[in-house]
Amino acid sequence: MPSNKLKMYFPTDLTTEFYTSEGCHITEVINRPDHEDVSIARARVEPGVTTRWHTVEAREIYYILAGSGRAEVGDETQDVGPGDAVSIPFGVRQRIANTGTEDLIFLCVCTPKFRQEGYRELED
């Protein structure tokens, strides 16, 4: 008999962090089959690094937790720091640079959820 118990707790295991060709470190927080409408990842960009231009087939929000950076979305550029949010429309080119001396850490919230096949790098 199937359980009716809700899955409401998703501990984040920072030891599962992986490095991407885009130039950042990612830890999946929530990206599950039973959450088709949203995913959340923790991103970490090292000092002096600018991620590669890319697009995602999702609406994305970056919520800055620590560090300082410069977000570029389409033709717009904005300096960002803790507490700032960046809204990225579906399919619009984006990248972020760490302009500080400590890691730039932010949450990436995607709707619908992030799928690797919906990610496209725009640089060779």
Biopython code that builds the backbone (N, CA, C, O; Angstrom):
import numpy as np
from Bio.PDB.StructureBuilder import StructureBuilder

atoms = [
    (1, "MET", "N", (0.849, -1.177, 0.000)),
    (1, "MET", "CA", (0.000, 0.000, 0.000)),
    (1, "MET", "C", (0.893, 1.238, 0.000)),
    (1, "MET", "O", (1.817, 1.315, 0.810)),
    (2, "PRO", "N", (0.650, 2.208, -0.881)),
    (2, "PRO", "CA", (1.465, 3.426, -0.933)),
    (2, "PRO", "C", (1.312, 4.257, 0.336)),
    (2, "PRO", "O", (0.245, 4.299, 0.948)),
    (3, "SER", "N", (2.380, 4.901, 0.706)),
    (3, "SER", "CA", (2.358, 5.760, 1.884)),
    (3, "SER", "C", (1.730, 7.105, 1.529)),
    (3, "SER", "O", (1.987, 7.656, 0.458)),
    (4, "ASN", "N", (0.921, 7.617, 2.420)),
    (4, "ASN", "CA", (0.341, 8.944, 2.249)),
    (4, "ASN", "C", (1.168, 10.004, 2.944)),
    (4, "ASN", "O", (0.777, 11.171, 2.998)),
    (5, "LYS", "N", (2.322, 9.596, 3.481)),
    (5, "LYS", "CA", (3.184, 10.527, 4.197)),
    (5, "LYS", "C", (3.824, 11.512, 3.215)),
    (5, "LYS", "O", (4.369, 11.112, 2.187)),
    (6, "LEU", "N", (3.753, 12.782, 3.540)),
    (6, "LEU", "CA", (4.337, 13.824, 2.705)),
    (6, "LEU", "C", (5.841, 13.864, 2.872)),
    (6, "LEU", "O", (6.356, 13.634, 3.967)),
    (7, "LYS", "N", (6.543, 14.153, 1.795)),
    (7, "LYS", "CA", (7.982, 14.390, 1.857)),
    (7, "LYS", "C", (8.139, 15.896, 1.950)),
    (7, "LYS", "O", (7.991, 16.597, 0.949)),
    (8, "MET", "N", (8.440, 16.410, 3.157)),
    (8, "MET", "CA", (8.496, 17.848, 3.346)),
    (8, "MET", "C", (9.862, 18.358, 3.752)),
    (8, "MET", "O", (10.064, 19.568, 3.853)),
    (9, "TYR", "N", (10.802, 17.461, 3.988)),
    (9, "TYR", "CA", (12.117, 17.880, 4.464)),
    (9, "TYR", "C", (13.172, 17.416, 3.479)),
    (9, "TYR", "O", (13.253, 16.230, 3.161)),
    (10, "PHE", "N", (13.982, 18.348, 2.993)),
    (10, "PHE", "CA", (15.016, 18.055, 2.008)),
    (10, "PHE", "C", (16.348, 18.605, 2.511)),
    (10, "PHE", "O", (16.704, 19.732, 2.169)),
    (11, "PRO", "N", (17.092, 17.845, 3.311)),
    (11, "PRO", "CA", (18.370, 18.371, 3.804)),
    (11, "PRO", "C", (19.347, 18.587, 2.658)),
    (11, "PRO", "O", (19.421, 17.770, 1.740)),
    (12, "THR", "N", (20.094, 19.677, 2.706)),
    (12, "THR", "CA", (21.085, 19.978, 1.677)),
    (12, "THR", "C", (22.425, 19.416, 2.107)),
    (12, "THR", "O", (22.926, 19.730, 3.187)),
    (13, "ASP", "N", (22.999, 18.583, 1.256)),
    (13, "ASP", "CA", (24.284, 17.955, 1.523)),
    (13, "ASP", "C", (25.341, 18.653, 0.676)),
    (13, "ASP", "O", (25.463, 18.375, -0.517)),
    (14, "LEU", "N", (26.112, 19.565, 1.291)),
    (14, "LEU", "CA", (27.106, 20.338, 0.550)),
    (14, "LEU", "C", (28.239, 19.480, 0.005)),
    (14, "LEU", "O", (29.011, 19.942, -0.835)),
    (15, "THR", "N", (28.352, 18.230, 0.473)),
    (15, "THR", "CA", (29.395, 17.351, -0.069)),
    (15, "THR", "C", (29.041, 16.841, -1.462)),
    (15, "THR", "O", (29.876, 16.224, -2.123)),
    (16, "THR", "N", (27.806, 17.092, -1.919)),
    (16, "THR", "CA", (27.397, 16.666, -3.257)),
    (16, "THR", "C", (27.652, 17.750, -4.308)),
    (16, "THR", "O", (27.256, 17.604, -5.464)),
    (17, "GLU", "N", (28.311, 18.834, -3.902)),
    (17, "GLU", "CA", (28.610, 19.929, -4.828)),
    (17, "GLU", "C", (29.421, 19.411, -6.017)),
    (17, "GLU", "O", (30.330, 18.598, -5.852)),
    (18, "PHE", "N", (29.082, 19.889, -7.214)),
    (18, "PHE", "CA", (29.840, 19.506, -8.407)),
    (18, "PHE", "C", (30.171, 20.752, -9.217)),
    (18, "PHE", "O", (29.478, 21.766, -9.135)),
    (19, "TYR", "N", (31.247, 20.658, -10.005)),
    (19, "TYR", "CA", (31.723, 21.777, -10.814)),
    (19, "TYR", "C", (31.145, 21.646, -12.218)),
    (19, "TYR", "O", (31.090, 20.549, -12.773)),
    (20, "THR", "N", (30.711, 22.775, -12.793)),
    (20, "THR", "CA", (30.117, 22.765, -14.129)),
    (20, "THR", "C", (31.055, 23.420, -15.137)),
    (20, "THR", "O", (31.923, 24.211, -14.768)),
    (21, "SER", "N", (30.872, 23.086, -16.404)),
    (21, "SER", "CA", (31.665, 23.703, -17.472)),
    (21, "SER", "C", (31.379, 25.194, -17.588)),
    (21, "SER", "O", (32.165, 25.937, -18.175)),
    (22, "GLU", "N", (30.272, 25.626, -17.037)),
    (22, "GLU", "CA", (29.900, 27.048, -17.021)),
    (22, "GLU", "C", (30.867, 27.868, -16.165)),
    (22, "GLU", "O", (31.066, 29.057, -16.410)),
    (23, "GLY", "N", (31.469, 27.218, -15.151)),
    (23, "GLY", "CA", (32.429, 27.897, -14.294)),
    (23, "GLY", "C", (31.972, 28.111, -12.869)),
    (23, "GLY", "O", (32.512, 28.960, -12.159)),
    (24, "CYS", "N", (30.968, 27.338, -12.442)),
    (24, "CYS", "CA", (30.521, 27.473, -11.062)),
    (24, "CYS", "C", (30.338, 26.099, -10.431)),
    (24, "CYS", "O", (30.336, 25.073, -11.111)),
    (25, "HIS", "N", (30.185, 26.111, -9.122)),
    (25, "HIS", "CA", (29.955, 24.893, -8.344)),
    (25, "HIS", "C", (28.472, 24.859, -7.980)),
    (25, "HIS", "O", (27.913, 25.870, -7.555)),
    (26, "ILE", "N", (27.838, 23.704, -8.144)),
    (26, "ILE", "CA", (26.397, 23.571, -7.920)),
    (26, "ILE", "C", (26.111, 22.482, -6.893)),
    (26, "ILE", "O", (26.719, 21.411, -6.916)),
    (27, "THR", "N", (25.180, 22.771, -5.995)),
    (27, "THR", "CA", (24.610, 21.775, -5.094)),
    (27, "THR", "C", (23.101, 21.792, -5.314)),
    (27, "THR", "O", (22.449, 22.809, -5.081)),
    (28, "GLU", "N", (22.551, 20.674, -5.761)),
    (28, "GLU", "CA", (21.098, 20.598, -5.938)),
    (28, "GLU", "C", (20.429, 20.595, -4.571)),
    (28, "GLU", "O", (20.791, 19.798, -3.705)),
    (29, "VAL", "N", (19.469, 21.467, -4.371)),
    (29, "VAL", "CA", (18.693, 21.499, -3.139)),
    (29, "VAL", "C", (17.416, 20.697, -3.357)),
    (29, "VAL", "O", (17.131, 19.751, -2.623)),
    (30, "ILE", "N", (16.650, 21.087, -4.380)),
    (30, "ILE", "CA", (15.456, 20.331, -4.778)),
    (30, "ILE", "C", (15.407, 20.314, -6.304)),
    (30, "ILE", "O", (15.336, 21.362, -6.945)),
    (31, "ASN", "N", (15.447, 19.131, -6.867)),
    (31, "ASN", "CA", (15.234, 18.920, -8.295)),
    (31, "ASN", "C", (14.755, 17.481, -8.435)),
    (31, "ASN", "O", (15.535, 16.567, -8.703)),
    (32, "ARG", "N", (13.456, 17.309, -8.248)),
    (32, "ARG", "CA", (12.872, 15.981, -8.107)),
    (32, "ARG", "C", (11.714, 15.772, -9.084)),
    (32, "ARG", "O", (11.066, 16.733, -9.497)),
    (33, "PRO", "N", (11.458, 14.522, -9.448)),
    (33, "PRO", "CA", (10.322, 14.225, -10.328)),
    (33, "PRO", "C", (8.978, 14.686, -9.768)),
    (33, "PRO", "O", (8.077, 15.027, -10.533)),
    (34, "ASP", "N", (8.833, 14.699, -8.442)),
    (34, "ASP", "CA", (7.559, 15.109, -7.852)),
    (34, "ASP", "C", (7.469, 16.622, -7.647)),
    (34, "ASP", "O", (6.520, 17.108, -7.033)),
    (35, "HIS", "N", (8.448, 17.364, -8.157)),
    (35, "HIS", "CA", (8.440, 18.827, -8.108)),
    (35, "HIS", "C", (8.725, 19.365, -9.511)),
    (35, "HIS", "O", (9.727, 20.048, -9.720)),
    (36, "GLU", "N", (7.862, 19.064, -10.458)),
    (36, "GLU", "CA", (8.063, 19.470, -11.851)),
    (36, "GLU", "C", (8.042, 20.982, -12.042)),
    (36, "GLU", "O", (8.632, 21.498, -12.991)),
    (37, "ASP", "N", (7.368, 21.687, -11.148)),
    (37, "ASP", "CA", (7.150, 23.115, -11.337)),
    (37, "ASP", "C", (8.297, 23.987, -10.846)),
    (37, "ASP", "O", (8.333, 25.174, -11.171)),
    (38, "VAL", "N", (9.249, 23.434, -10.062)),
    (38, "VAL", "CA", (10.312, 24.281, -9.517)),
    (38, "VAL", "C", (11.525, 23.431, -9.137)),
    (38, "VAL", "O", (11.398, 22.267, -8.755)),
    (39, "SER", "N", (12.696, 24.043, -9.251)),
    (39, "SER", "CA", (13.914, 23.449, -8.697)),
    (39, "SER", "C", (14.694, 24.562, -8.012)),
    (39, "SER", "O", (14.562, 25.739, -8.348)),
    (40, "ILE", "N", (15.510, 24.158, -7.043)),
    (40, "ILE", "CA", (16.369, 25.102, -6.327)),
    (40, "ILE", "C", (17.760, 24.495, -6.253)),
    (40, "ILE", "O", (17.925, 23.328, -5.897)),
    (41, "ALA", "N", (18.753, 25.298, -6.591)),
    (41, "ALA", "CA", (20.148, 24.884, -6.475)),
    (41, "ALA", "C", (20.923, 25.977, -5.758)),
    (41, "ALA", "O", (20.569, 27.154, -5.820)),
    (42, "ARG", "N", (21.985, 25.569, -5.078)),
    (42, "ARG", "CA", (22.924, 26.514, -4.462)),
    (42, "ARG", "C", (24.113, 26.609, -5.404)),
    (42, "ARG", "O", (24.733, 25.598, -5.733)),
    (43, "ALA", "N", (24.431, 27.818, -5.836)),
    (43, "ALA", "CA", (25.568, 28.039, -6.740)),
    (43, "ALA", "C", (26.675, 28.761, -5.986)),
    (43, "ALA", "O", (26.423, 29.596, -5.118)),
    (44, "ARG", "N", (27.914, 28.413, -6.346)),
    (44, "ARG", "CA", (29.082, 29.059, -5.749)),
    (44, "ARG", "C", (30.067, 29.396, -6.863)),
    (44, "ARG", "O", (30.494, 28.524, -7.620)),
    (45, "VAL", "N", (30.419, 30.686, -6.947)),
    (45, "VAL", "CA", (31.377, 31.167, -7.952)),
    (45, "VAL", "C", (32.585, 31.713, -7.202)),
    (45, "VAL", "O", (32.445, 32.551, -6.311)),
    (46, "GLU", "N", (33.759, 31.240, -7.565)),
    (46, "GLU", "CA", (34.983, 31.638, -6.889)),
    (46, "GLU", "C", (35.389, 33.061, -7.272)),
    (46, "GLU", "O", (35.010, 33.544, -8.339)),
    (47, "PRO", "N", (36.160, 33.738, -6.408)),
    (47, "PRO", "CA", (36.617, 35.101, -6.708)),
    (47, "PRO", "C", (37.337, 35.184, -8.062)),
    (47, "PRO", "O", (38.153, 34.331, -8.410)),
    (48, "GLY", "N", (37.004, 36.237, -8.806)),
    (48, "GLY", "CA", (37.641, 36.472, -10.096)),
    (48, "GLY", "C", (37.061, 35.692, -11.258)),
    (48, "GLY", "O", (37.500, 35.874, -12.394)),
    (49, "VAL", "N", (36.089, 34.831, -11.012)),
    (49, "VAL", "CA", (35.508, 33.989, -12.061)),
    (49, "VAL", "C", (34.238, 34.634, -12.612)),
    (49, "VAL", "O", (33.411, 35.154, -11.863)),
    (50, "THR", "N", (34.103, 34.588, -13.927)),
    (50, "THR", "CA", (32.866, 34.959, -14.616)),
    (50, "THR", "C", (32.340, 33.706, -15.286)),
    (50, "THR", "O", (33.056, 33.059, -16.050)),
    (51, "THR", "N", (31.093, 33.359, -15.005)),
    (51, "THR", "CA", (30.525, 32.175, -15.643)),
    (51, "THR", "C", (30.355, 32.425, -17.136)),
    (51, "THR", "O", (30.359, 33.566, -17.598)),
    (52, "ARG", "N", (30.208, 31.340, -17.873)),
    (52, "ARG", "CA", (30.059, 31.435, -19.332)),
    (52, "ARG", "C", (28.631, 31.874, -19.685)),
    (52, "ARG", "O", (27.673, 31.545, -18.985)),
    (53, "TRP", "N", (28.514, 32.626, -20.787)),
    (53, "TRP", "CA", (27.183, 32.982, -21.282)),
    (53, "TRP", "C", (26.415, 31.695, -21.539)),
    (53, "TRP", "O", (26.949, 30.747, -22.116)),
    (54, "HIS", "N", (25.162, 31.667, -21.107)),
    (54, "HIS", "CA", (24.321, 30.498, -21.314)),
    (54, "HIS", "C", (22.849, 30.898, -21.246)),
    (54, "HIS", "O", (22.503, 32.005, -20.833)),
    (55, "THR", "N", (22.000, 29.971, -21.660)),
    (55, "THR", "CA", (20.555, 30.124, -21.518)),
    (55, "THR", "C", (20.002, 28.885, -20.819)),
    (55, "THR", "O", (20.619, 27.821, -20.830)),
    (56, "VAL", "N", (18.832, 29.045, -20.215)),
    (56, "VAL", "CA", (18.138, 27.951, -19.550)),
    (56, "VAL", "C", (16.675, 28.002, -19.987)),
    (56, "VAL", "O", (16.074, 29.075, -20.044)),
    (57, "GLU", "N", (16.112, 26.839, -20.294)),
    (57, "GLU", "CA", (14.703, 26.777, -20.665)),
    (57, "GLU", "C", (13.841, 26.763, -19.402)),
    (57, "GLU", "O", (13.150, 25.792, -19.096)),
    (58, "ALA", "N", (13.915, 27.868, -18.698)),
    (58, "ALA", "CA", (13.128, 28.071, -17.470)),
    (58, "ALA", "C", (13.226, 29.545, -17.119)),
    (58, "ALA", "O", (14.149, 30.235, -17.551)),
    (59, "ARG", "N", (12.288, 30.016, -16.348)),
    (59, "ARG", "CA", (12.409, 31.331, -15.728)),
    (59, "ARG", "C", (13.282, 31.099, -14.514)),
    (59, "ARG", "O", (13.072, 30.138, -13.773)),
    (60, "GLU", "N", (14.259, 31.965, -14.301)),
    (60, "GLU", "CA", (15.209, 31.732, -13.221)),
    (60, "GLU", "C", (15.333, 32.970, -12.343)),
    (60, "GLU", "O", (15.268, 34.102, -12.823)),
    (61, "ILE", "N", (15.509, 32.734, -11.065)),
    (61, "ILE", "CA", (15.777, 33.809, -10.110)),
    (61, "ILE", "C", (17.054, 33.443, -9.374)),
    (61, "ILE", "O", (17.185, 32.335, -8.854)),
    (62, "TYR", "N", (17.995, 34.378, -9.332)),
    (62, "TYR", "CA", (19.176, 34.237, -8.485)),
    (62, "TYR", "C", (18.897, 35.035, -7.219)),
    (62, "TYR", "O", (18.526, 36.206, -7.294)),
    (63, "TYR", "N", (19.071, 34.410, -6.054)),
    (63, "TYR", "CA", (18.952, 35.104, -4.783)),
    (63, "TYR", "C", (20.314, 35.058, -4.111)),
    (63, "TYR", "O", (20.778, 33.988, -3.718)),
    (64, "ILE", "N", (20.958, 36.213, -3.975)),
    (64, "ILE", "CA", (22.332, 36.293, -3.495)),
    (64, "ILE", "C", (22.366, 36.118, -1.977)),
    (64, "ILE", "O", (21.679, 36.826, -1.239)),
    (65, "LEU", "N", (23.186, 35.151, -1.522)),
    (65, "LEU", "CA", (23.342, 34.871, -0.097)),
    (65, "LEU", "C", (24.612, 35.482, 0.479)),
    (65, "LEU", "O", (24.601, 35.980, 1.604)),
    (66, "ALA", "N", (25.714, 35.451, -0.283)),
    (66, "ALA", "CA", (27.005, 35.937, 0.220)),
    (66, "ALA", "C", (27.884, 36.369, -0.946)),
    (66, "ALA", "O", (27.750, 35.870, -2.063)),
    (67, "GLY", "N", (28.782, 37.302, -0.666)),
    (67, "GLY", "CA", (29.725, 37.764, -1.679)),
    (67, "GLY", "C", (29.180, 38.933, -2.477)),
    (67, "GLY", "O", (28.117, 39.480, -2.183)),
    (68, "SER", "N", (29.942, 39.295, -3.494)),
    (68, "SER", "CA", (29.511, 40.389, -4.377)),
    (68, "SER", "C", (29.791, 39.991, -5.812)),
    (68, "SER", "O", (30.724, 39.244, -6.104)),
    (69, "GLY", "N", (28.950, 40.515, -6.706)),
    (69, "GLY", "CA", (29.097, 40.128, -8.101)),
    (69, "GLY", "C", (28.454, 41.111, -9.045)),
    (69, "GLY", "O", (27.935, 42.157, -8.656)),
    (70, "ARG", "N", (28.512, 40.726, -10.307)),
    (70, "ARG", "CA", (27.881, 41.502, -11.368)),
    (70, "ARG", "C", (27.087, 40.526, -12.233)),
    (70, "ARG", "O", (27.659, 39.652, -12.885)),
    (71, "ALA", "N", (25.772, 40.684, -12.232)),
    (71, "ALA", "CA", (24.894, 39.832, -13.031)),
    (71, "ALA", "C", (24.643, 40.489, -14.372)),
    (71, "ALA", "O", (24.412, 41.696, -14.452)),
    (72, "GLU", "N", (24.690, 39.686, -15.427)),
    (72, "GLU", "CA", (24.370, 40.161, -16.775)),
    (72, "GLU", "C", (23.247, 39.297, -17.324)),
    (72, "GLU", "O", (23.362, 38.074, -17.405)),
    (73, "VAL", "N", (22.166, 39.954, -17.697)),
    (73, "VAL", "CA", (20.982, 39.280, -18.223)),
    (73, "VAL", "C", (20.588, 40.005, -19.501)),
    (73, "VAL", "O", (20.212, 41.177, -19.471)),
    (74, "GLY", "N", (20.679, 39.296, -20.629)),
    (74, "GLY", "CA", (20.445, 39.966, -21.902)),
    (74, "GLY", "C", (21.455, 41.084, -22.059)),
    (74, "GLY", "O", (22.660, 40.836, -22.011)),
    (75, "ASP", "N", (20.990, 42.316, -22.247)),
    (75, "ASP", "CA", (21.879, 43.474, -22.394)),
    (75, "ASP", "C", (21.958, 44.311, -21.120)),
    (75, "ASP", "O", (22.515, 45.408, -21.137)),
    (76, "GLU", "N", (21.408, 43.805, -20.018)),
    (76, "GLU", "CA", (21.419, 44.547, -18.762)),
    (76, "GLU", "C", (22.493, 44.007, -17.820)),
    (76, "GLU", "O", (22.772, 42.808, -17.799)),
    (77, "THR", "N", (23.095, 44.915, -17.038)),
    (77, "THR", "CA", (24.122, 44.564, -16.063)),
    (77, "THR", "C", (23.765, 45.198, -14.728)),
    (77, "THR", "O", (23.324, 46.346, -14.672)),
    (78, "GLN", "N", (23.963, 44.429, -13.634)),
    (78, "GLN", "CA", (23.639, 44.936, -12.306)),
    (78, "GLN", "C", (24.626, 44.373, -11.295)),
    (78, "GLN", "O", (24.877, 43.168, -11.279)),
    (79, "ASP", "N", (25.193, 45.239, -10.446)),
    (79, "ASP", "CA", (26.001, 44.777, -9.328)),
    (79, "ASP", "C", (25.063, 44.197, -8.281)),
    (79, "ASP", "O", (23.985, 44.737, -8.032)),
    (80, "VAL", "N", (25.486, 43.076, -7.659)),
    (80, "VAL", "CA", (24.626, 42.383, -6.697)),
    (80, "VAL", "C", (25.404, 42.010, -5.442)),
    (80, "VAL", "O", (26.623, 41.841, -5.471)),
    (81, "GLY", "N", (24.667, 41.884, -4.337)),
    (81, "GLY", "CA", (25.223, 41.468, -3.060)),
    (81, "GLY", "C", (24.152, 40.777, -2.247)),
    (81, "GLY", "O", (23.032, 40.599, -2.727)),
    (82, "PRO", "N", (24.474, 40.382, -1.013)),
    (82, "PRO", "CA", (23.531, 39.643, -0.179)),
    (82, "PRO", "C", (22.170, 40.333, -0.062)),
    (82, "PRO", "O", (22.074, 41.531, 0.204)),
    (83, "GLY", "N", (21.121, 39.529, -0.273)),
    (83, "GLY", "CA", (19.753, 40.028, -0.199)),
    (83, "GLY", "C", (19.185, 40.475, -1.529)),
    (83, "GLY", "O", (17.984, 40.723, -1.633)),
    (84, "ASP", "N", (20.027, 40.582, -2.553)),
    (84, "ASP", "CA", (19.549, 40.981, -3.879)),
    (84, "ASP", "C", (18.995, 39.775, -4.633)),
    (84, "ASP", "O", (19.416, 38.640, -4.411)),
    (85, "ALA", "N", (18.049, 40.040, -5.521)),
    (85, "ALA", "CA", (17.489, 39.009, -6.394)),
    (85, "ALA", "C", (17.588, 39.483, -7.837)),
    (85, "ALA", "O", (17.418, 40.667, -8.131)),
    (86, "VAL", "N", (17.864, 38.546, -8.726)),
    (86, "VAL", "CA", (17.972, 38.826, -10.154)),
    (86, "VAL", "C", (16.947, 37.955, -10.865)),
    (86, "VAL", "O", (16.941, 36.737, -10.682)),
    (87, "SER", "N", (16.085, 38.557, -11.668)),
    (87, "SER", "CA", (15.070, 37.821, -12.418)),
    (87, "SER", "C", (15.546, 37.621, -13.852)),
    (87, "SER", "O", (15.908, 38.578, -14.537)),
    (88, "ILE", "N", (15.540, 36.367, -14.296)),
    (88, "ILE", "CA", (16.035, 36.019, -15.631)),
    (88, "ILE", "C", (14.892, 35.357, -16.402)),
    (88, "ILE", "O", (14.459, 34.261, -16.045)),
    (89, "PRO", "N", (14.401, 36.014, -17.458)),
    (89, "PRO", "CA", (13.309, 35.423, -18.237)),
    (89, "PRO", "C", (13.730, 34.133, -18.937)),
    (89, "PRO", "O", (14.915, 33.894, -19.169)),
    (90, "PHE", "N", (12.765, 33.330, -19.260)),
    (90, "PHE", "CA", (12.946, 32.064, -19.973)),
    (90, "PHE", "C", (13.798, 32.281, -21.234)),
    (90, "PHE", "O", (13.464, 33.115, -22.076)),
    (91, "GLY", "N", (14.887, 31.534, -21.355)),
    (91, "GLY", "CA", (15.687, 31.523, -22.577)),
    (91, "GLY", "C", (16.575, 32.726, -22.831)),
    (91, "GLY", "O", (17.193, 32.804, -23.893)),
    (92, "VAL", "N", (16.665, 33.672, -21.899)),
    (92, "VAL", "CA", (17.490, 34.869, -22.098)),
    (92, "VAL", "C", (18.921, 34.578, -21.653)),
    (92, "VAL", "O", (19.137, 33.928, -20.629)),
    (93, "ARG", "N", (19.902, 35.061, -22.426)),
    (93, "ARG", "CA", (21.307, 34.801, -22.097)),
    (93, "ARG", "C", (21.658, 35.447, -20.764)),
    (93, "ARG", "O", (21.141, 36.504, -20.400)),
    (94, "GLN", "N", (22.562, 34.770, -20.045)),
    (94, "GLN", "CA", (22.911, 35.213, -18.702)),
    (94, "GLN", "C", (24.307, 34.751, -18.331)),
    (94, "GLN", "O", (24.823, 33.767, -18.862)),
    (95, "ARG", "N", (24.902, 35.484, -17.410)),
    (95, "ARG", "CA", (26.136, 35.072, -16.756)),
    (95, "ARG", "C", (26.298, 35.933, -15.514)),
    (95, "ARG", "O", (25.635, 36.960, -15.365)),
    (96, "ILE", "N", (27.192, 35.499, -14.619)),
    (96, "ILE", "CA", (27.436, 36.256, -13.401)),
    (96, "ILE", "C", (28.921, 36.198, -13.090)),
    (96, "ILE", "O", (29.568, 35.168, -13.279)),
    (97, "ALA", "N", (29.457, 37.323, -12.607)),
    (97, "ALA", "CA", (30.873, 37.426, -12.261)),
    (97, "ALA", "C", (31.007, 37.650, -10.768)),
    (97, "ALA", "O", (30.229, 38.391, -10.167)),
    (98, "ASN", "N", (31.998, 37.005, -10.174)),
    (98, "ASN", "CA", (32.336, 37.276, -8.787)),
    (98, "ASN", "C", (33.336, 38.418, -8.796)),
    (98, "ASN", "O", (34.467, 38.247, -9.253)),
    (99, "THR", "N", (32.936, 39.579, -8.298)),
    (99, "THR", "CA", (33.789, 40.769, -8.290)),
    (99, "THR", "C", (34.440, 41.003, -6.937)),
    (99, "THR", "O", (35.126, 42.006, -6.742)),
    (100, "GLY", "N", (34.230, 40.088, -6.004)),
    (100, "GLY", "CA", (34.750, 40.263, -4.656)),
    (100, "GLY", "C", (35.941, 39.369, -4.352)),
    (100, "GLY", "O", (36.556, 38.793, -5.249)),
    (101, "THR", "N", (36.248, 39.269, -3.064)),
    (101, "THR", "CA", (37.395, 38.485, -2.602)),
    (101, "THR", "C", (36.979, 37.201, -1.897)),
    (101, "THR", "O", (37.835, 36.418, -1.486)),
    (102, "GLU", "N", (35.684, 36.977, -1.752)),
    (102, "GLU", "CA", (35.177, 35.740, -1.161)),
    (102, "GLU", "C", (34.224, 35.082, -2.154)),
    (102, "GLU", "O", (33.823, 35.702, -3.138)),
    (103, "ASP", "N", (33.865, 33.836, -1.898)),
    (103, "ASP", "CA", (32.941, 33.141, -2.797)),
    (103, "ASP", "C", (31.624, 33.895, -2.920)),
    (103, "ASP", "O", (31.096, 34.411, -1.936)),
    (104, "LEU", "N", (31.105, 33.950, -4.132)),
    (104, "LEU", "CA", (29.767, 34.463, -4.405)),
    (104, "LEU", "C", (28.835, 33.261, -4.325)),
    (104, "LEU", "O", (28.983, 32.303, -5.084)),
    (105, "ILE", "N", (27.880, 33.311, -3.409)),
    (105, "ILE", "CA", (26.976, 32.186, -3.183)),
    (105, "ILE", "C", (25.547, 32.674, -3.373)),
    (105, "ILE", "O", (25.146, 33.694, -2.813)),
    (106, "PHE", "N", (24.785, 31.933, -4.171)),
    (106, "PHE", "CA", (23.404, 32.322, -4.422)),
    (106, "PHE", "C", (22.545, 31.100, -4.696)),
    (106, "PHE", "O", (23.041, 30.041, -5.080)),
    (107, "LEU", "N", (21.241, 31.273, -4.489)),
    (107, "LEU", "CA", (20.271, 30.247, -4.846)),
    (107, "LEU", "C", (19.786, 30.503, -6.262)),
    (107, "LEU", "O", (19.569, 31.649, -6.656)),
    (108, "CYS", "N", (19.617, 29.433, -7.021)),
    (108, "CYS", "CA", (19.026, 29.494, -8.366)),
    (108, "CYS", "C", (17.672, 28.793, -8.278)),
    (108, "CYS", "O", (17.600, 27.594, -8.010)),
    (109, "VAL", "N", (16.616, 29.543, -8.502)),
    (109, "VAL", "CA", (15.267, 28.988, -8.471)),
    (109, "VAL", "C", (14.756, 28.977, -9.905)),
    (109, "VAL", "O", (14.662, 30.027, -10.540)),
    (110, "CYS", "N", (14.426, 27.798, -10.416)),
    (110, "CYS", "CA", (13.961, 27.661, -11.804)),
    (110, "CYS", "C", (12.516, 27.191, -11.835)),
    (110, "CYS", "O", (12.127, 26.273, -11.112)),
    (111, "THR", "N", (11.717, 27.847, -12.699)),
    (111, "THR", "CA", (10.352, 27.403, -12.959)),
    (111, "THR", "C", (10.130, 27.374, -14.465)),
    (111, "THR", "O", (10.296, 28.410, -15.110)),
    (112, "PRO", "N", (9.761, 26.236, -15.061)),
    (112, "PRO", "CA", (9.704, 24.935, -14.417)),
    (112, "PRO", "C", (11.098, 24.484, -13.990)),
    (112, "PRO", "O", (12.074, 25.202, -14.201)),
    (113, "LYS", "N", (11.194, 23.312, -13.396)),
    (113, "LYS", "CA", (12.461, 22.856, -12.831)),
    (113, "LYS", "C", (13.568, 22.781, -13.881)),
    (113, "LYS", "O", (13.306, 22.592, -15.069)),
    (114, "PHE", "N", (14.809, 22.933, -13.417)),
    (114, "PHE", "CA", (15.966, 22.844, -14.294)),
    (114, "PHE", "C", (16.096, 21.432, -14.845)),
    (114, "PHE", "O", (15.969, 20.441, -14.127)),
    (115, "ARG", "N", (16.354, 21.379, -16.149)),
    (115, "ARG", "CA", (16.660, 20.117, -16.830)),
    (115, "ARG", "C", (17.930, 20.337, -17.641)),
    (115, "ARG", "O", (18.047, 21.334, -18.355)),
    (116, "GLN", "N", (18.866, 19.427, -17.537)),
    (116, "GLN", "CA", (20.140, 19.566, -18.241)),
    (116, "GLN", "C", (19.937, 19.751, -19.746)),
    (116, "GLN", "O", (20.668, 20.515, -20.377)),
    (117, "GLU", "N", (18.963, 19.069, -20.317)),
    (117, "GLU", "CA", (18.729, 19.196, -21.768)),
    (117, "GLU", "C", (18.198, 20.579, -22.147)),
    (117, "GLU", "O", (18.192, 20.929, -23.327)),
    (118, "GLY", "N", (17.753, 21.368, -21.170)),
    (118, "GLY", "CA", (17.287, 22.726, -21.428)),
    (118, "GLY", "C", (18.356, 23.781, -21.219)),
    (118, "GLY", "O", (18.087, 24.977, -21.328)),
    (119, "TYR", "N", (19.584, 23.333, -20.916)),
    (119, "TYR", "CA", (20.717, 24.243, -20.679)),
    (119, "TYR", "C", (21.542, 24.331, -21.957)),
    (119, "TYR", "O", (21.807, 23.316, -22.600)),
    (120, "ARG", "N", (21.950, 25.555, -22.326)),
    (120, "ARG", "CA", (22.765, 25.715, -23.538)),
    (120, "ARG", "C", (23.841, 26.773, -23.289)),
    (120, "ARG", "O", (23.531, 27.919, -22.963)),
    (121, "GLU", "N", (25.116, 26.375, -23.447)),
    (121, "GLU", "CA", (26.214, 27.335, -23.384)),
    (121, "GLU", "C", (26.288, 28.073, -24.720)),
    (121, "GLU", "O", (26.054, 27.491, -25.779)),
    (122, "LEU", "N", (26.616, 29.358, -24.650)),
    (122, "LEU", "CA", (26.666, 30.189, -25.845)),
    (122, "LEU", "C", (28.087, 30.533, -26.267)),
    (122, "LEU", "O", (28.283, 31.271, -27.232)),
    (123, "GLU", "N", (29.082, 30.009, -25.555)),
    (123, "GLU", "CA", (30.487, 30.264, -25.878)),
    (123, "GLU", "C", (31.154, 28.958, -26.256)),
    (123, "GLU", "O", (30.771, 27.891, -25.777)),
    (124, "ASP", "N", (32.153, 29.048, -27.117)),
    (124, "ASP", "CA", (32.921, 27.842, -27.495)),
    (124, "ASP", "C", (33.981, 27.541, -26.475)),
    (124, "ASP", "O", (34.721, 26.569, -26.623)),
]
sb = StructureBuilder()
sb.init_structure("model")
sb.init_model(0)
sb.init_chain("A")
sb.init_seg("    ")
for serial, (resi, resn, name, xyz) in enumerate(atoms, 1):
    if name == "N":
        sb.init_residue(resn, " ", resi, " ")
    sb.init_atom(name, np.array(xyz, "f"), 0.0, 1.0, " ", f" {name:<3s}", serial, name[0])
structure = sb.get_structure()
